């Protein structure tokens, strides 16, 4: 019995050693760089479904002090990471609800759902810079749908 256990421990140790050697000799690559454009945390939990043949679009958006995005929505889910500055988001009420207002600052993540109507306003004195990923954009189409000011939100 100890013979089998010793053999299993020996095999496991040998396998681990081979794995460590394989990792240590991995190809480091060349001519490749990666630039981090956004990183943040959210208290939301989400699962994003990407439809086949639709595009995923990534952009860096900048909102100047005193500027606004204008009322709009998106065809799919959008994940925004605030890189620097802050902005205030005014969201259209859902079926008679109240207009929601929330300010996001550097390091925060915001999730927009398809059809959410909103207007982002920079009330600060420095540009708000956002790393934005749009999911389920119709292939070759726009990641933004223009909306009319609902008139019941201050933004």
N, C-alpha and C positions, 0 to 999 in steps of 0.2 A: 504494500500500500504506500509506504514512504517512497518507494522507487517511482511509482506513477506520479505522485505529488511532486517529487524532485524534478522529474522529466517535464511536467507541465510548467513548473516555475522556471526551469531552464529555458524552455521554448518561449515563454512569455517574455523573459528577460532578453533573450536573443532578438525577438521580434521588436521589442522596444528599442534596443540598441540599433538595429537596422533602420528603424524609423527616424531616430535622432540623426544618424549619419546621412540619411536621405534628405532630411530637412537642411542640415548643415551644408550640403553640397548643392542646394537648389540654385538654378540659374537666376542671378540677380537682375538680369535684363539690362538694356542700354537704350539711350535715346528716348527715354520715357520720363515724363514729369506729370505730377498731379498737383493742381492748384485748388485748395479748399476755398470755395466761395461762400459757404454757409454751414453753420452748425448750431443747433439749439436743442432745447427740450420743450416738451409739451406734456400737459396733464391729460390730453386726449388719447384715446386708444382707437386705432382705425385699421381697416383692412381695405386696400385699394384693388379694385378689379380693373384690369386693362383689357379692353376689347381688341381682338385680333384685327389687324389692318389699320387701326387708329394710331396716331402719333403720340409720342411723349415729347414734350417741349420743355427745355430748361432755359431760363433767362435771368439776367440780373436787372431788376427794375430799380430806378432811383426816383424818389419823390422829393422835389425841391421844397424848401421852406415856404409855406403858404400855398403849396400846390395841392391838387386833388386828382384822383384817378378818374373821376366822373363815374356816374352810375353805370354799373355793368354786372354781368354774370359770366359764367364759363360753361362750356359744354361737358366738362368732366370735373373730377376732383382736382383740387389745387393745394399744394403744400408750399407755404411761404416760411422762410427763415429770415428773421430780421438780423442783418449783418451789423448795421450801425444806425444810430438815430432812433426815432420812434414815429409812429403814425397812429391816428385814431380812425377806427373803422366804424362806419355807420351802416347798419344792416336793415333791410326792409323787413317789416313785420310779417309774420306768417299768419294769414287769414285773420286779420283784425287785431293782432297782437300789438305790443308796443315796439317802437323802434329801439333796436339795441345799439349801444355805443360802448366800444371797448378800445383801450389804448394798448398797443404792443410796442415793446422796446427791444433793443439789441439782445440777442440770445434767445428770444422767444420764438415759438413756432405757432403758426396759425393754419388751420385747415378749412378750406372752403368746399362746400358740397355743390354738385351740379345744380344750377338754377338759383343758388343763393344770389340775391341782388344786394350790392353794396357799393359804397363810395369810401375810398381811403383818403384821408386829409392829413397833411403834415402841418401841425400847429406849432412845431418847434422852430429852432433857429439854425439847425444843421440838416443836410439831406438825410432822408431815410433810404437806406440801401437794403434791398431785399433779394435773396436768392429764391427763385420761384420755379417750381416744377409743375407743369400742367399735364394731366393724364387724360386719355380718351379724346384727344383733339382730332376731328375728322382729318384724314390724310390730306395734307396740303392746305387745309383750311385754317381759319382763325381760331386762336385760343381765347378770344374775347367776344362777348355778345353785348352790344351797346343797349342800354336801358334808359328809360325816362325817369327823371327825378320824381319820386312818388309824392313829394310835397309834404310828407308827414315826419321827416327826419331832419334834424338841424344841419346835417352834413350835406 
